Every structure is written in structure tokens, then in C-alpha cells.
Amino acid sequence: MKNQGNLLLAILLSLIILLGFQYFIETPKMKQQAERQKTIENTEEPSTQPGIITSDEDTNEEYLELNQALQQNERLKIETTRLSGSISLKGLKIDNLILKDYKEKQTEDSELVTIFKPSNTKGGYYSNFSWINSKNKITELPNDQTVWKSDKKILKQNETVKFTWTNSQNIEFQQEISIDENFLFTIKQSVKNNSGENINIHSVAKISRTDTPKTLGYFILHEGPIGVVDNVLEEFDYDELKDNIGPIEFSSNGGWFGITDKYWLSALIPDQNSTVKARFQYYKRNNKDKYQVDYMGNKIVIPSGQTSNSVHKLFVGAKEVKLLDKYEKTHSIARFDLAIDFGWYYWLTKPFFYLLIYFKNIFGNFGLSILFVTVLIKAVFYPLANKSYIAMNRMKELQPEMLRIKELYKNDKMKMNQEMMAMYKKEKVNPAAGCFPMLIQIPVFFALYKVLFISIEMLHAPFYGWIQDLSAADPTSILNLFGLMPWDPNLYLPKFLNIGLWPLIMGVSMYVQQKLNPTPTDPMQAKIFMFLPIFFTFILAPFPSGLVIYWAWNNLLSMGQQILIKKRMERGKK
């Protein structure tokens, strides 16, 4: 029957949405080159574009070991509460940064996360700030070979180190670099013109990355060049830059531009009241892939005897939600929180994150926070669940009448559908009512999935027992009897085949929950529902364990709701 078919269709559509909605929403950006490549405004073109490669940058094809590269040039040490590393005085590159709070793995002997590395090492990654000439005005400027002088030997948090260099024209270049207690650098540039004539220059900032980094490859997560241009988020994959002919250029009032990994971000932040020309680009250098994000400020005319100043900021660190929100507010950085890929459900995901954080601070455990928030969600949607269960029971009671109408008008589909609709209207029954709880749950599911998957706060967050990282899949597997056999099937088989204990609990709970529901009147529908627990067990096996725990707990709560509603309905009939 048509209405039963509509119900089945609604269920199938909900499953499609559950597994593929974001793939079709988030992944295709439909960014046409003509739309995203904004016209460069009315300023003189410089003789050299920012960051164009010169012969003095990374001229060797062979990589150096990190320790060897760090010993090549004189360096200024960086030491703060949360960062360590160094700045190369040659080229004044911030190219060695280590996060003290984060490890590569969960083990005690794991190395700390290193973000920036010298350009002549594998995966080189750095940032620097400089100047370029404006058209028809050639000034000797500092470059990658320039050795700067510093007034200190170490950069500490909330302190400033002054770097100076004077060219042959007696023009003094100065950069003051400071860093706060977290991950935000402030770079103050000044140029004192003692040359005897006016000079025209542009301040520039860049982030350069060598080699194409290994990404997770998930369609719900962006990794690569990213920025906010005139309050609009712009994202580009590494392959997208490779395929693009030439750099992708923007003119932006303020904003920020950088490169993001799943948990880490490097971002250039110009003066938010200034207009800059920003670029994302890819190029080859000595058979190495190079990715660069840079921006150029407006032309600066410095009369003889005068000094010009400009201020830039650089973020290099962990994408902590509260920290990015703080920077966005205190430094007026346009939409800085979008560095975290909250996705299409931003309006739900971010509040959901803060709700989990709130209860985590109460319970001391993210897992307990997830369980409690699930209880709150079930309580909010209890009236809808109640109506849905009642509707499904009414459909079961109407099954004999539905079969009678189907048999009576089996040769007249239109008439059959009319009679069915008339019966639904008379009995005040909605045949699709049983789908509503699942449809409502989809945004919640994705919101929690996003929070667990992208939020660094969830990284290595333990639960109880064998779950020591809620952001990772259940480490157990039914194929090795949950660890009793001395081999790891994850090394040899696809992840979805390695069903852990929590995915198994989720599947069993889903099966039991379905048994408590009224049996669908349509045989095909019944068969589909019968296989859903098996289907979801395999699908969710590689998902973050926190998400699987949420789903299993949600099933248990739904079972309790169904038992309660059923008892109330039975009492009402007496």
C-alpha cells in the first residue's frame, strides 16, 4: 500500500541521511574559480609577489634530520608554559615549535607533538614575516639569507624579543616578537628610513609547508588551507591547490589565513581593520611539494627620516574551542572558531560541545557527561516518543482494516489510497509517525559525532575499563575474542569487520529495543527492521567509542521509555 510504502521510504531516507547527508552537503562546496578568486583592489603591483621562491630557499633535494637542521643556524630559544622550540636567526623563521601539553600517542614514552619544523626537513613547516618592494621602487630588503640580531637569547611568554637588521642603504628593519601564555605570537614590524629618499614597500606574512601531509581522508573533516575572507569561510584541499593553475587570490578586510590539521592550526592574522591580499598556492621546489599561505598589506610609503610600523599575529597550536573563542573576542578575529570544523550543524554542534564540557567539569569524565546529556535529550523528546509509540500501536490495531481495504480495492490503486487516507484521517493516525524520533535524532547524532571526532578536548579522554580514548574506536575485537588471542586483527582486516565489545552491546540493545516496538504491518518493512541492528553494528564498529556508547545508552533509555509507555497504555485500556 502506498502509505505503508511512504513509511518505508521515510525510514530508508532517514538511514541515507544518517550515513551520507554531510557527504553531500559539506563536501561539494561548488566554489567556482570566478567567484572565489576575488579581484585584487586598486593598489600598485609589487615587483615580486609575496613568497615567490628564491634561489636561497631550500636548495637541497635531500632532507636533513631534525637535530641536524636545528644546528645549522644560530637560533633563539622559545620557552613558555605550553610551547618550546626556537626561531632561526637566518631568515627570522619561526620553524621549530613543540606543544608541551600533547603527545603523539597515549603511551608514557610518546613524543610530544611537533608542529613547525625547518624547511629542509621532511614535512618542513614554518612561518616568517618580511617585506617586499612595491613596483618601480627597489630597496634592499631582508630575505631568507639575512642573519638578524636579537637583544635576548630566549623568548618567554609575555615577553618581547627585538630583532634588527640594517641594509646597505642605512634602512633599519626591526621585528619585535612576543608570545602569550598559550599559542598566539605578536609580530611588530618597523622600518626606519635613513636612505635620504622615499621608499615604497609592502609588509608580507607567510606560512610554508613542505610535502603533502598525510590526512585522515574523512569527508566530514577539512584538512588543508583554510581562512576567513570578509567573514566568509574558505577551505581548500591539498589536491585542489595542486590542480589549480596558479595561486588562489583574495582581497579581504581583516580575516585570517592558515593551514589546518585535525587538531592543530597555523594561522596568519593581519590587522583586522586593514585590507590585505591573501593567497593560497602550491608549487614544486627540488621535487618537493610546497604549500604556501601568505598575505600582503597595502603599499607603505616611508619618507626619508620617517618610521613605519605594522602589526601581525600568528597562531600556532591546538584548536581548543574555548581558546579560539577567547581570541576571537579579545582580538576581534573574524570567525576564528571556524578553524574547528563544526560542520553543517554548527548551530547544534558548538552548543552541544559546551554542554558536554559543563557536565564533564561536574562529573570529571567525558563519558559520564555523554550519558547524562543523553538522558536530558531523551527527557526533552519524551512527548514525541510517546506519540510515536502510540501511533505505531494504533497502526497495528488498524492492520485488519488496512488488509480489508487492500483486498477490496486491489485492482484500483487510486481508490485504495483514497480509502486509506480517509481511514487515517478518521482514526487520527499518521503512518509516518514512527519515523519522527529517528529523524529528530539524526542532527543530535551528527552533533555528537562531530564533537567526539574534531574536538581536541575529546582526544585521549578516558571512560572506564578498556575505553581509554572516547575519540577512538573500541580497541577490542570479536575476531580475537576481545583480546584473549595474541594477535591484532586491525593490522590485517578492514575496521568495520573488527567489531568491538561496545559496538556489539549497541547492536544487541538495538535488537532488543526493536522487539519492544510494535511489529510493522508491512512484511518488507519488518525484514528491514530485523537487519538494521546487524547493519548498524558493522557501520558503527570503526566509529569513535564515545559515539557508540551514546548509541547503546540511547537504546537502553528508549527501551525504558517504551516499557513505561506500554504500561501506561495498558492501564488506560482497563
C-alpha positions as MATLAB code, in Angstrom:
seq = 'MKNQGNLLLAILLSLIILLGFQYFIETPKMKQQAERQKTIENTEEPSTQPGIITSDEDTNEEYLELNQALQQNERLKIETTRLSGSISLKGLKIDNLILKDYKEKQTEDSELVTIFKPSNTKGGYYSNFSWINSKNKITELPNDQTVWKSDKKILKQNETVKFTWTNSQNIEFQQEISIDENFLFTIKQSVKNNSGENINIHSVAKISRTDTPKTLGYFILHEGPIGVVDNVLEEFDYDELKDNIGPIEFSSNGGWFGITDKYWLSALIPDQNSTVKARFQYYKRNNKDKYQVDYMGNKIVIPSGQTSNSVHKLFVGAKEVKLLDKYEKTHSIARFDLAIDFGWYYWLTKPFFYLLIYFKNIFGNFGLSILFVTVLIKAVFYPLANKSYIAMNRMKELQPEMLRIKELYKNDKMKMNQEMMAMYKKEKVNPAAGCFPMLIQIPVFFALYKVLFISIEMLHAPFYGWIQDLSAADPTSILNLFGLMPWDPNLYLPKFLNIGLWPLIMGVSMYVQQKLNPTPTDPMQAKIFMFLPIFFTFILAPFPSGLVIYWAWNNLLSMGQQILIKKRMERGKK';
ca = [
       0.000    0.000    0.000;
       1.110    3.476   -0.851;
       1.088    4.866    2.677;
       2.987    1.910    4.021;
       5.416    2.437    1.196;
       5.742    6.057    2.220;
       6.566    4.960    5.740;
       9.187    2.565    4.450;
      10.561    5.289    2.212;
      10.781    7.660    5.169;
      12.779    5.108    7.138;
      15.120    4.433    4.252;
      15.594    8.144    3.671;
      16.475    8.631    7.343;
      19.173    5.991    7.029;
      20.529    7.629    3.917;
      20.619   10.951    5.720;
      22.312    9.344    8.721;
      25.165    7.941    6.697;
      25.519   10.338    3.798;
      23.929   13.690    4.496;
      27.092   15.534    5.331;
      28.904   13.945    2.449;
      26.538   15.598    0.033;
      26.223   18.837    1.970;
      29.701   19.597    3.224;
      31.973   18.093    0.649;
      30.695   19.747   -2.536;
      31.341   23.456   -1.980;
      30.543   24.433   -5.568;
      33.260   27.022   -5.386;
      33.723   28.305   -8.884;
      37.064   29.885   -9.568;
      35.412   33.009  -10.876;
      33.553   33.501   -7.616;
      36.261   32.679   -5.125;
      39.171   34.371   -6.853;
      38.335   37.922   -5.932;
      39.636   40.851   -7.866;
      42.757   42.443   -6.474;
      41.955   46.014   -5.474;
      43.470   49.229   -6.767;
      46.996   49.117   -5.405;
      50.274   49.080   -7.280;
      51.591   45.652   -8.100;
      54.853   44.810   -6.373;
      57.854   43.770   -8.375;
      57.842   40.478   -6.543;
      54.774   38.646   -5.259;
      54.883   37.645   -1.592;
      56.675   34.434   -1.029;
      57.916   33.833   -4.563;
      60.681   31.284   -4.293;
      64.233   32.467   -4.482;
      67.420   30.538   -5.027;
      68.350   30.767   -1.398;
      65.383   28.785   -0.028;
      65.632   25.046    0.443;
      68.122   24.421   -2.336;
      68.978   20.855   -1.327;
      66.971   17.917   -2.567;
      67.954   15.713    0.390;
      66.275   16.142    3.754;
      68.207   16.671    6.942;
      67.433   15.073   10.271;
      65.668   17.463   12.624;
      68.554   17.778   15.072;
      70.984   18.346   12.232;
      68.784   21.044   10.699;
      68.409   22.810   14.046;
      72.179   23.009   14.430;
      72.783   24.624   11.054;
      71.922   28.191   12.047;
      72.067   30.304   15.155;
      68.745   30.179   16.978;
      66.768   31.969   19.634;
      65.112   29.594   22.081;
      61.361   29.662   22.756;
      60.248   28.512   26.190;
      56.743   29.064   27.570;
      54.290   27.125   29.699;
      52.759   25.418   26.661;
      55.359   25.771   23.890;
      59.022   25.087   23.330;
      61.172   25.444   20.255;
      63.281   28.065   18.533;
      63.460   30.790   15.900;
      66.134   30.695   13.197;
      68.018   33.996   13.127;
      68.823   33.262    9.489;
      65.715   34.417    7.659;
      63.974   35.034   11.000;
      61.823   31.950   10.607;
      59.600   30.573   13.332;
      60.310   26.984   12.331;
      60.571   24.872   15.472;
      57.534   24.581   17.735;
      56.607   21.763   20.117;
      53.360   21.501   22.070;
      54.101   20.592   25.673;
      50.533   19.523   26.509;
      50.017   16.996   23.727;
      51.599   13.682   22.841;
      51.596   11.849   19.529;
      50.266    8.724   21.255;
      48.685    7.882   24.580;
      51.712    5.990   25.876;
      54.010    7.366   28.563;
      57.067    7.316   26.299;
      55.311    9.018   23.381;
      56.948   12.063   21.833;
      55.338   15.466   22.142;
      53.523   16.888   19.133;
      55.816   18.946   16.881;
      54.051   21.383   14.564;
      56.722   23.602   12.987;
      59.956   22.172   11.593;
      62.729   23.683    9.426;
      62.028   23.729    5.700;
      64.971   21.410    4.934;
      63.485   18.565    6.999;
      60.799   16.115    5.935;
      57.450   17.793    6.432;
      59.061   21.212    6.901;
      56.614   23.761    8.212;
      57.319   27.351    9.222;
      56.220   30.968    9.211;
      58.006   34.266    8.754;
      57.257   37.941    8.281;
      59.079   40.314    5.980;
      58.684   43.000    3.307;
      58.641   43.171   -0.479;
      59.257   46.026   -2.862;
      56.493   47.989   -4.434;
      56.623   48.478   -8.174;
      59.418   50.693   -9.529;
      60.923   51.188   -6.066;
      63.803   48.816   -5.421;
      65.001   48.627   -1.853;
      67.468   46.137   -0.396;
      65.215   44.021    1.810;
      65.867   41.173    4.260;
      65.451   37.675    2.776;
      65.938   34.035    3.687;
      69.716   34.523    3.892;
      69.567   37.549    6.157;
      71.020   36.958    9.635;
      69.202   39.034   12.231;
      70.492   40.225   15.585;
      68.434   39.719   18.737;
      68.577   41.526   22.060;
      67.842   38.351   24.059;
      68.761   34.677   23.960;
      65.339   33.295   24.807;
      61.708   34.200   24.119;
      59.497   33.686   27.161;
      55.753   34.127   27.480;
      54.502   37.671   27.799;
      57.966   38.978   26.953;
      59.318   40.588   23.796;
      62.474   39.938   21.799;
      63.715   42.605   19.396;
      65.354   41.573   16.113;
      67.230   44.113   13.983;
      68.971   44.329   10.617;
      70.261   47.317    8.647;
      70.818   47.244    4.896;
      73.493   48.969    2.816;
      71.130   51.937    2.258;
      71.098   52.563    6.030;
      67.457   51.491    6.276;
      66.818   49.876    9.661;
      64.454   46.907    9.803;
      63.130   45.751   13.122;
      60.780   42.984   14.276;
      59.552   42.579   17.817;
      58.190   39.111   18.554;
      56.236   38.216   21.659;
      54.055   35.286   22.689;
      51.283   34.925   25.232;
      50.758   32.085   27.700;
      49.138   29.936   25.002;
      49.786   29.850   21.232;
      49.489   33.413   19.936;
      52.514   35.297   18.632;
      52.508   39.052   18.040;
      54.926   40.425   15.451;
      55.507   44.178   15.348;
      57.389   45.310   12.251;
      59.040   48.695   11.883;
      61.127   50.268    9.136;
      63.190   53.402    9.748;
      64.131   55.121    6.513;
      67.589   56.700    6.727;
      68.277   56.365    2.996;
      67.745   60.007    2.046;
      64.797   59.265   -0.302;
      61.292   57.889   -0.072;
      60.831   54.131   -0.157;
      57.731   52.120   -1.151;
      57.276   48.659    0.334;
      54.653   46.140    1.418;
      54.650   44.092    4.607;
      54.090   40.368    3.998;
      53.466   37.285    6.085;
      53.577   33.652    5.055;
      53.207   30.071    6.197;
      55.054   27.467    4.160;
      54.634   23.696    4.314;
      56.837   21.130    2.582;
      55.409   17.790    1.391;
      51.768   16.819    1.234;
      50.814   15.813    4.767;
      49.024   12.553    5.401;
      45.383   13.344    6.049;
      42.701   11.186    7.601;
      40.635   11.374    4.425;
      37.253   11.727    6.139;
      34.694   13.653    4.143;
      33.306   15.275    7.303;
      36.665   16.793    8.227;
      38.570   19.510    6.388;
      42.365   19.380    6.462;
      44.419   21.833    4.438;
      44.479   25.570    3.627;
      41.723   27.491    5.337;
      40.786   31.077    6.026;
      38.071   33.612    6.631;
      37.804   36.179    3.844;
      35.424   39.060    4.514;
      33.652   36.934    7.137;
      33.224   34.006    4.713;
      34.917   30.668    5.404;
      37.163   29.451    2.566;
      38.528   25.898    2.537;
      40.774   24.170    0.021;
      42.058   20.624   -0.108;
      45.694   19.960   -0.911;
      44.666   18.234   -4.149;
      42.531   21.231   -5.009;
      45.555   23.535   -4.799;
      47.608   21.093   -6.873;
      45.009   21.061   -9.611;
      44.575   24.823   -9.628;
      46.614   26.767  -12.164;
      48.399   29.451  -10.208;
      47.576   30.770   -6.755;
      44.075   31.355   -5.451;
      43.893   35.025   -4.546;
      41.616   37.109   -2.363;
      41.267   40.648   -1.190;
      39.992   40.721    2.380;
      39.240   43.244    5.071;
      40.814   41.591    8.090;
      40.125   37.884    8.463;
      42.761   35.172    8.887;
      44.537   32.614    6.680;
      46.308   29.389    7.511;
      46.613   25.623    7.312;
      44.651   23.237    9.498;
      45.106   19.638   10.557;
      42.532   17.703   12.531;
      43.636   19.095   15.880;
      46.308   21.698   15.005;
      46.253   25.068   13.301;
      48.702   27.621   11.984;
      47.092   30.925   11.059;
      48.242   34.347    9.918;
      46.160   37.144   11.401;
      46.528   40.638    9.944;
      45.286   43.843   11.499;
      41.513   43.329   11.440;
      40.959   46.908   10.293;
      43.270   46.643    7.283;
      42.760   45.301    3.775;
      45.192   42.635    2.621;
      45.746   40.495   -0.444;
      45.849   36.857    0.540;
      46.862   33.773   -1.428;
      46.731   30.009   -1.227;
      49.173   28.319   -3.550;
      51.019   25.141   -4.495;
      54.345   24.793   -6.278;
      57.230   22.388   -6.788;
      60.726   23.015   -5.484;
      63.542   20.469   -5.920;
      60.982   17.698   -6.486;
      59.198   18.590   -3.272;
      55.576   19.611   -2.900;
      55.220   23.073   -1.388;
      52.084   24.660    0.014;
      52.013   28.297    0.971;
      49.554   30.679    2.564;
      50.507   34.342    2.560;
      49.166   37.849    2.572;
      50.449   41.261    1.558;
      49.490   44.565    3.115;
      48.834   47.788    1.251;
      51.709   49.856   -0.087;
      53.625   51.744    2.584;
      55.311   54.992    1.566;
      58.041   55.914    4.038;
      59.549   59.385    3.588;
      63.213   59.854    4.384;
      63.775   60.143    8.111;
      60.411   58.582    8.981;
      59.459   55.225   10.527;
      56.593   52.938    9.537;
      55.025   50.286   11.767;
      52.753   47.301   11.173;
      51.426   44.578   13.471;
      50.664   40.931   12.693;
      49.650   37.915   14.733;
      50.412   34.253   14.301;
      48.554   31.360   15.909;
      50.332   28.004   16.060;
      48.861   25.390   18.337;
      45.935   23.233   19.358;
      42.408   24.055   18.189;
      40.910   24.358   21.655;
      37.368   25.666   21.399;
      37.435   27.939   24.438;
      40.817   29.348   23.455;
      39.766   30.180   19.893;
      36.573   31.760   21.215;
      38.655   33.820   23.635;
      40.994   35.031   20.875;
      38.048   35.820   18.623;
      36.581   38.035   21.327;
      39.677   39.690   22.814;
      41.469   40.288   19.490;
      38.361   40.720   17.302;
      39.495   37.944   14.952;
      36.723   37.346   12.463;
      35.035   33.943   12.998;
      38.160   32.360   14.391;
      36.202   29.441   15.825;
      35.514   28.232   12.269;
      39.044   26.830   12.303;
      37.296   23.929   14.031;
      35.210   22.026   11.522;
      31.849   22.116   13.327;
      30.198   21.365   10.022;
      26.717   21.960    8.688;
      25.231   21.501   12.165;
      27.348   24.326   13.627;
      24.285   25.763   15.385;
      23.900   22.488   17.298;
      27.429   21.097   17.470;
      29.060   24.005   19.282;
      26.374   24.358   21.997;
      26.474   20.573   22.338;
      30.225   20.788   22.931;
      29.832   23.383   25.683;
      27.058   21.313   27.275;
      29.347   18.273   27.402;
      32.174   20.390   28.804;
      29.865   21.737   31.524;
      28.835   18.316   32.756;
      32.345   16.934   32.326;
      33.514   19.531   34.814;
      30.801   18.273   37.203;
      31.329   14.522   36.762;
      35.037   14.582   35.960;
      34.590   12.273   32.969;
      33.511   12.930   29.394;
      31.886    9.515   29.172;
      29.623   10.230   32.135;
      28.881   13.622   30.610;
      27.749   11.926   27.382;
      25.478    9.569   29.330;
      23.893   12.391   31.316;
      23.345   14.633   28.278;
      21.679   11.672   26.538;
      19.268   11.415   29.478;
      18.448   15.114   29.087;
      17.839   14.659   25.343;
      15.547   11.686   25.949;
      13.618   13.702   28.523;
      13.169   16.603   26.090;
      11.894   14.323   23.327;
       9.828   12.047   25.554;
       6.488   13.581   24.457;
       7.394   12.926   20.817;
       8.474    9.361   21.614;
       5.205    8.819   23.470;
       3.138    9.969   20.496;
       5.245    7.886   18.134;
       4.795    4.690   20.139;
       1.054    5.263   20.461;
       0.834    5.873   16.722;
       2.686    2.635   15.935;
       0.301    0.686   18.187;
      -2.712    2.291   16.538;
      -1.295    1.251   13.164;
      -1.044   -2.303   14.433;
      -4.648   -2.217   15.616;
      -5.768   -0.929   12.213;
      -3.951   -3.663   10.334;
      -7.093   -5.842    9.761;
      -8.961   -2.856    8.303;
      -5.941   -1.959    6.150;
      -5.828   -5.520    4.797;
      -9.553   -5.407    4.075;
      -9.216   -2.166    2.076;
      -6.220   -3.549    0.233;
      -8.103   -6.677   -0.774;
     -11.291   -4.785   -1.669;
      -9.584   -2.288   -3.956;
      -6.634   -4.355   -5.169;
      -7.437   -3.518   -8.771;
      -7.923    0.202   -8.141;
      -4.794    1.724   -6.584;
      -6.155    5.265   -6.575;
      -9.326    4.264   -4.775;
      -7.342    2.142   -2.324;
      -5.124    5.083   -1.435;
      -8.136    7.358   -1.031;
      -9.762    4.898    1.371;
      -6.537    4.506    3.291;
      -6.166    8.253    3.675;
      -9.758    8.529    4.759;
      -9.203    5.854    7.398;
      -6.036    7.574    8.682;
      -7.915   10.845    8.916;
     -10.860    9.260   10.689;
      -8.682    7.394   13.188;
      -6.307   10.382   13.541;
      -3.250    8.271   12.730;
      -0.063    9.347   10.954;
       1.579    6.329    9.263;
       4.984    8.038    9.315;
       4.838    8.962   12.995;
       7.155    6.111   13.923;
       9.977    7.693   11.930;
       9.946   11.015   13.738;
      12.149   10.007   16.708;
      14.811    8.664   14.349;
      14.667   11.779   12.179;
      14.954   14.040   15.214;
      17.888   12.010   16.475;
      19.910   12.456   13.268;
      21.101   16.034   13.996;
      21.922   15.029   17.573;
      23.857   12.034   16.285;
      25.934   14.126   13.909;
      26.456   16.848   16.503;
      27.870   14.343   18.967;
      29.850   12.656   16.202;
      31.418   15.991   15.281;
      32.220   16.850   18.887;
      33.885   13.499   19.508;
      35.681   13.463   16.191;
      37.009   17.000   15.824;
      37.324   18.415   19.346;
      40.819   18.128   20.755;
      39.261   18.231   24.211;
      37.993   14.713   23.488;
      41.421   13.465   22.408;
      42.609   10.682   24.735;
      39.620   11.325   27.020;
      39.123    8.088   29.001;
      35.910    6.374   30.040;
      36.116    3.212   32.117;
      37.584   -0.221   31.557;
      39.219   -0.750   28.192;
      37.960    2.550   26.729;
      40.830    4.988   27.293;
      40.099    7.280   24.360;
      36.498    8.249   23.587;
      37.599    9.786   20.278;
      38.974    6.444   19.018;
      37.228    3.217   18.053;
      36.724    0.443   20.588;
      40.165   -1.261   20.660;
      38.714   -4.747   21.276;
      37.622   -7.115   18.531;
      35.361  -10.124   18.422;
      37.834  -11.695   15.972;
      40.496  -12.159   18.670;
      37.928  -12.888   21.382;
      38.298   -9.374   22.765;
      41.985   -9.690   23.402;
      42.208  -13.288   24.555;
      44.014  -14.287   21.354;
      47.520  -12.793   20.872;
      47.056  -11.024   17.517;
      45.646   -7.737   16.308;
      43.076   -8.108   13.503;
      43.198   -4.339   12.896;
      46.527   -4.889   11.169;
      45.050   -7.236    8.595;
      41.325   -6.607    8.181;
      39.068   -3.622    7.475;
      37.985   -1.760   10.567;
      34.289   -2.452   10.098;
      34.956   -6.203   10.476;
      36.703   -5.736   13.825;
      33.600   -5.413   15.949;
      34.471   -4.375   19.480;
      32.561   -5.081   22.652;
      30.750   -1.753   22.774;
      29.546   -1.968   19.121;
      28.292   -5.451   19.975;
      26.459   -4.122   23.023;
      24.985   -1.409   20.832;
      23.768   -3.939   18.246;
      22.180   -6.223   20.858;
      20.470   -3.302   22.588;
      19.131   -2.075   19.241;
      17.734   -5.553   18.517;
      16.020   -5.803   21.912;
      14.631   -2.300   21.524;
      13.069   -3.211   18.190;
      11.441   -6.267   19.746;
       9.682   -3.952   22.189;
       8.264   -1.925   19.308;
       5.007   -2.950   17.626;
       5.770   -5.217   14.683;
       5.495   -3.297   11.378;
       2.410   -4.238    9.443;
       4.287   -4.453    6.158;
       6.363   -7.697    5.813;
       9.115   -5.987    3.825;
       9.313   -3.262    6.433;
       9.596   -5.895    9.159;
      12.512   -7.600    7.389;
      14.363   -4.307    7.006;
      13.972   -3.554   10.693;
      15.200   -7.029   11.550;
      18.510   -6.456    9.724;
      19.059   -2.888   10.956;
      20.862   -3.918   14.208;
      23.331   -6.039   12.238;
      23.822   -3.280    9.697;
      24.494   -0.629   12.323;
      26.822   -2.900   14.295;
      29.178   -3.127   11.313;
      28.730    0.534   10.352;
      29.498    1.877   13.824;
      32.349   -0.530   14.615;
      35.083    1.918   13.430;
      33.329    4.987   14.857;
      34.584    6.798   17.990;
      33.765    4.686   21.029;
      32.085    7.665   22.687;
      29.552    7.741   19.874;
      28.891    4.005   20.133;
      28.447    4.293   23.911;
      25.985    7.118   23.324;
      24.007    4.998   20.837;
      23.916    1.952   23.132;
      22.883    4.069   26.110;
      20.251    5.783   23.991;
      18.862    2.361   23.061;
      18.656    1.349   26.724;
      16.867    4.560   27.619;
      14.488    4.065   24.687;
      13.716    0.563   25.969;
      12.871    2.002   29.365;
      10.645    4.618   27.741;
       8.853    2.016   25.672;
       8.194   -0.220   28.682;
       6.831    2.767   30.600;
       4.609    3.924   27.724;
       3.309    0.392   27.135;
       2.327    0.000   30.782;
       0.536    3.366   30.720;
      -1.374    2.343   27.582;
      -2.385   -0.985   29.163;
      -3.623    0.778   32.301;
      -5.571    3.199   30.124;
      -7.457    0.335   28.428;
      -8.603   -1.166   31.724;
];
